Amino acid sequence: MNKVISLKRFRFRRRKKITSRPKRNVDVKPQDKNINIFKIAVSFASVFSVLLGSLFYSKSSPAFQEYFVNLIKQLQGDSFVNTLKTLCSIEIIFIVACFILGTNLFGNIFISLVPVAKTFLAGYIGALMYNKYELNGVLFLLIFFVPYFSVTASILIAMTNEGYVMSKSMTNCIMQRKTAQEGLLQLFLIRFILIAVFDLLFVLLNSLLLSSFGTKISLQ
């Protein structure tokens, strides 16, 4: 009889222990929240930067304006290979900037400036095309530059996000004296390279479009 009672008590205690376990925490981690905030902030800053770039046009020097006019005319009438070289060289500058800042300590502080600089350039070129060539400039802009800057800026924001996560992880490891998560750098490199390849593929398509149909719109 005593054995049966003791077994019942034992079972009761076991059940009580199981039911008293704390519930699993399913909330978003603070790090994930910071990443989401970073994405939203960079997106808003990039859109605002387009407006700043267009306003900067009226303040820029004639020599600076002339440089971009010549660059646009060169892209319009050049061969596919030369157009691809020009656009790729510009795009690689932004890609390399993201990579350097993403693999350096405290690079996460400055990496958001990379897509902002790209959209600032887009706003400046938009204002330039409208003021120099009016309706033809707007048409040329809508066909060849708006899709190009929209897609590549979005890709650049995704690239910036990868660099931000990598740089922030490195900084946290140094500051808190912890070892980095295994495979973190390898994962960053794979993602970064894939995004960069997709970016350059779109540059290739835009170069083909420019070299084939760029001269159809007169810029005089």
Secondary structure, 3 states (H helix, E strand, C coil): CHHHHHHHHHHHHHHHHHHCCCCCCCCCCHHHHHHHHHHHHHHHHHHHHHHHHHHHHCCCCHHHHHHHHHHHHHHHHCCHHHHHHHHHHHHHHHHHHHHHHHCCCCHHHCCCHHHHHHHHHHHHHHHHHHHHHHHHHHHHHHHHHHHHHHHHHHHHHHHHHHHHHHHHHHHHHHHHCCCCCCCHHHHHHHHHHHHHHHHHHHHHHHHHHHHHHHHHCCCC
